[in-house]
Amino acid sequence: ESLELDIMQCLDWKLSPPTPVSFIANFVPLICVHLEDTEVERITKEAAFFAELSVCMYLFNFVKPSSIAVASILCGLESLHLPDSEKVVLDFKAAVHKATGLDANAGGVQRCKRILRELQLNAM
């Protein structure tokens, strides 16, 4: 702990919190077992796009980056129309819940997902 404190003081406490994109990088492997590498790449790119859209609305400043990441991945999965996408989505939600305790069906995540979808439609 003292070494950690020394490092933070040397950095003048200029630490960055985890971003939605960093969570995406950690969450996407949870669904890799069901998908080919090209599909994983496409999902990662789509999810990053949705996460980037979140910076367009002030309201996302008050949402946990992990929730934005899950909502972004769900939006990405929906937009790609993969075979067996419903099963992939259900498996992803279960894997996230098991690994982190985050409920992808919770109101906050679902609200993020809806707003990100609206932002996507307005951007086109």
N, C-alpha and C positions, 0 to 999 in steps of 0.2 A: 504494500500500500504506500509506503514512503517513497519508493522508486516511482510509482505511478504519479504521486503528488509532485515529485521533483520534475518529472517530464512535463506535466501540465503547467507548472509554473514557468519552466523554460520556454514553453510555447505561448506564454502569456494567456493561457486558457483559451487560445484560438483553436478550438476544436469544432469540427463539423458534425452535426448529427447525421444519422443514417438517412439517406434520401429514398424516395419510392423506387428509383432505379436500382439502388443497391439491394433493396428487398426483392425486387424482381429477379435479380441475378441469383438470389438465394432460394426463391420460391419456385422458379421454373424447373429446376432439377427434380422437384417433387412429382412432376408429370412426365418426365422424360422416359420413364419405363414403358409408357403407352405409345410413344411417338417416335418417328424417324428424326434423324438429325436435322433435315431440312425443315420439317414442321416445327421443331423446337426453335430453330433460328427465326422462322417467320413469327412465331408466337412472341418471342423475346422482342423482336423489332416492333410488332404491333403494340405490345404492352408498354414499351418505352415511349411510343408515340402517345398513347393515352396518358401516361404519367406526365409527359411534357405538357399536355393540354391542361393538366391540373394547375399549372402555374398561372393560367389565364384568369382564374377566379380567386378572389380574396378569401372566400369561404374555406378553401382547401388549406389555408394556413392553420386552421383549427382542427384538422383531421390528421390522425396518425399516419405517418408515411407507410406503415405496414398495411393499413386499410386501403390507402390509395393504390398500393402495389397489387393487392389482391383484386380490387375492383378493375384495375388496368388489365391484369391477366385475364380476368373473366370477359372483359370487353374484347380483348384480342382473340380469345378463343371463339367467341360468338361471331366476330367479323370474318374469321377465316373459314367458317363452315367446313370443319374437318369431318371425316367419317367418324361415326360413333362419338360425336362431340358431346352429346348429353352425358355419356358414360365418363368421358374424359373430365368434364366439368364436375360431376359428382365425385369422382376419384380425387380430383385436385382439392375440392373443398374439404373432403375427409382428411387428406394428407396434411393440409395446412392446419386444420384443427388439431390433429394428432401431434404435429411437430411444434405448434406454437400456442395452441389454445384459442386462436383467433377464429371466430365464427363467421364464415363467409356469407352466411345467410342473415346475419345481423343487420339491423336497420341502417347503421352507419355505412357499412360496405355497400349495401344495395342502393343507398342514396347516392354514394359516390359514383357507382356504376351508372346510374340513371343520368346524373349530371354530366359525366364524361361522354356518354352517348349523345346527349343533347349538344355538347360542345363540338363533338365530331360532326354532327349533322349541320350545325351552323357554320363550321369552318369550310364545308364543301360548297 
